[in-house]
Amino acid sequence: MARYIFVVHSDPREGQEDKFKEWYEQHLVNVTSKLGPFPRARLYRALDKPTPLREELRYLTIYEIETDDIEGIPQVFMSGKADGLIHRDEAFNEETDTWAFFEQISEAVAPE
């Protein structure tokens, strides 16, 4: 079975960071437990250190995907939305939402 990651950059609306994080916690549970080929998902927040991407990238979600049908993954999300499992809270700022799929091309490397 092929492995991929789905990477989403998103941000909360101004003043709604706590609600955004609360919504995301439930969202990740729904995706990993109810939608299918998502064994793990994590939300990350950029550190408050000046870096080239810091101003553009505040929150990053990484969904791990195991499937032989990556082309069908957008439909999995759409079905989850239609079934009420996936929704966007008002705290989610859709204007900053960007995403991409990446194919795994190597195994994890760790010291012996």
C-alpha positions as CSV (number, residue, x, y, z in Angstrom):
1,M,0.0,0.0,0.0
2,A,1.3,3.4,-0.9
3,R,2.0,6.1,1.7
4,Y,1.3,9.8,1.4
5,I,0.9,12.9,3.6
6,F,-1.7,15.6,3.2
7,V,-0.2,18.9,4.5
8,V,-2.6,21.7,5.3
9,H,-1.5,25.2,6.3
10,S,-4.3,27.0,8.2
11,D,-4.8,29.8,10.6
12,P,-7.5,30.9,13.1
13,R,-9.5,34.0,12.6
14,E,-8.3,36.9,14.8
15,G,-9.0,36.4,18.4
16,Q,-10.3,32.8,17.9
17,E,-7.1,30.7,18.4
18,D,-8.4,28.7,21.4
19,K,-11.6,27.8,19.6
20,F,-9.6,26.9,16.5
21,K,-7.4,24.5,18.4
22,E,-10.4,23.0,20.2
23,W,-12.2,22.5,16.8
24,Y,-9.0,21.0,15.3
25,E,-8.7,18.4,18.1
26,Q,-12.2,17.0,17.3
27,H,-11.6,17.3,13.6
28,L,-8.4,15.1,13.8
29,V,-10.3,12.5,15.8
30,N,-13.1,12.5,13.2
31,V,-10.7,12.1,10.3
32,T,-8.6,9.4,11.8
33,S,-11.4,7.3,13.3
34,K,-14.2,7.8,10.9
35,L,-12.9,8.5,7.4
36,G,-10.7,5.6,6.5
37,P,-7.1,5.7,5.2
38,F,-5.8,8.2,7.8
39,P,-3.8,6.3,10.5
40,R,-2.4,9.4,12.1
41,A,-2.8,13.2,12.0
42,R,-1.2,16.0,13.9
43,L,-1.5,19.7,14.3
44,Y,1.6,21.8,14.7
45,R,2.2,25.5,15.6
46,A,5.1,27.5,14.4
47,L,7.5,28.7,17.1
48,D,7.6,32.4,17.9
49,K,11.1,32.7,16.5
50,P,11.8,34.8,13.4
51,T,12.3,32.5,10.4
52,P,11.6,33.0,6.7
53,L,8.3,31.2,6.8
54,R,7.1,32.3,10.3
55,E,5.0,35.2,9.1
56,E,3.3,33.1,6.5
57,L,2.9,29.8,8.3
58,R,1.4,29.6,11.7
59,Y,-0.4,26.2,11.9
60,L,0.4,23.1,9.9
61,T,-1.6,19.9,9.9
62,I,0.0,16.6,8.6
63,Y,-2.4,13.8,7.8
64,E,-0.7,10.4,7.1
65,I,-2.5,8.5,4.4
66,E,-2.2,4.8,3.4
67,T,-4.0,4.0,0.2
68,D,-3.7,2.6,-3.3
69,D,-6.1,5.3,-4.5
70,I,-4.7,8.7,-3.7
71,E,-6.9,10.2,-6.5
72,G,-10.0,9.2,-4.4
73,I,-8.9,11.0,-1.2
74,P,-10.6,14.3,-2.0
75,Q,-13.8,12.4,-2.4
76,V,-13.3,10.8,1.0
77,F,-13.2,14.3,2.5
78,M,-16.2,15.4,0.5
79,S,-18.2,12.3,1.7
80,G,-17.2,13.1,5.3
81,K,-18.4,16.6,4.8
82,A,-21.7,15.4,3.3
83,D,-22.2,13.0,6.3
84,G,-21.5,15.8,8.8
85,L,-18.2,14.3,10.0
86,I,-16.2,17.1,8.5
87,H,-17.0,20.8,8.8
88,R,-15.1,24.0,9.2
89,D,-15.7,26.0,12.3
90,E,-16.1,29.8,12.0
91,A,-12.7,30.1,13.9
92,F,-11.0,28.6,10.8
93,N,-9.7,31.4,8.5
94,E,-10.4,30.0,5.0
95,E,-8.5,32.9,3.4
96,T,-5.1,31.4,4.6
97,D,-5.9,27.8,3.9
98,T,-3.5,26.1,1.5
99,W,-2.8,22.4,1.1
100,A,-0.8,19.7,-0.9
101,F,-0.4,16.0,-1.1
102,F,3.1,14.4,-1.0
103,E,4.0,10.9,-1.9
104,Q,6.4,9.0,0.4
105,I,9.5,8.1,-1.7
106,S,11.8,6.8,1.1
107,E,11.5,5.0,4.4
108,A,12.1,6.7,7.6
109,V,15.8,7.0,8.5
110,A,17.1,6.7,12.1
111,P,20.4,5.9,13.6
112,E,21.2,2.2,14.3
